[in-house]
């Protein structure tokens, strides 16, 4: 395994661990999700560069677009939650109330 592959895999695993361990606030969960998406973007970009295929170059751009949509939706939920509940604690996000 090359050092670049190890760095991308370790970044993904650190973000996954952060998402599993620090779930108290919505903002920390969104930051961990963004780290996951960025590590996937870097891995997919480097893979398409190694394969030297123009057909694979649309994958990273699609992933980046979906990541931007996910981030904007997450921030909108964060703002709405903070306005209605007064904080971004995950325990306040009960959909049944």
N, C-alpha and C positions, 0 to 999 in steps of 0.2 A: 504494500500500500504506500503510495507516495505521500509526501508531507502535505500536499494540497488536499488530497482525498481525506487524510486523517483530520486536517483542520476543519473541513466542511462537515464531516461526520461528528466530530466532537462539538462543533457549534450547534448542530441539530440536537444532539443528546443533551447538551447543557440547557438549551431552550425548552426541550421536552421535560427535563427535570424541574426547571423553574416553573413550568406550567403545572406540573403535578404537585409541587411542594408549596408554592406561594399563591394560593387561591383566595386570599382574603379580600383583595381589592380587584375591581374590574379592570382598572388601568394596568396593573401588573400582569394580569392574564392577557390583555391585548398586546402588551409589549413582548411577552413570550411568544404569542402567536405571530407577531411580526418578525421576530427572530427566526422562527421556524420557516416562514415564507422566504425570508432573505437567504437563508442557507440553502433551501431548495432551488431558489433562483440562481445562486452562484454555481451549485452543482450541475444544474441543467445547462447553464451557459458554458461551463467548461467542458461538459460532455459533448455539446454540439460543436464546440471549437475543435475538440480532438477528432471527431468523426469527419470534419470538414465537409459537411453536407448543408446545402442551402435549405433543404426541406426541414431540417431540425431547428432552424433558426427562428421559426415562429413560436416554438414552445416557450422559450424564456419570456418573450414579449406577452404572450397570453397569460403566463403565470404572474408577471408583473402587473398586468391590468387587473387580474382578479385580486391580487394582493392590495392594490390601491382601493378597489371597491370594498374589500373586507375591512380595510382600515377606516374608510369613511363611514361605513355602516356601524362599526364598533364605536367610533367617536360620537356618532349621533345617539347611539344607545347610552353611552356614558353621560352625555349632556342631559338627555331626557331623564335618566335615573337620578342624576344629581339634583335636577330641578324638582322632581316629584318626591324623592325620599330624603334628600338632604345630604347623602353620602354615596360613595361608590362601593360600599361593602357588598360582597356577593351574597351574604345571608339575607339581605333586603330584597333580593331579586326573586321573590316567590311569586310565581305567575297565578297562583290560585286566589290571592287576596284581591 
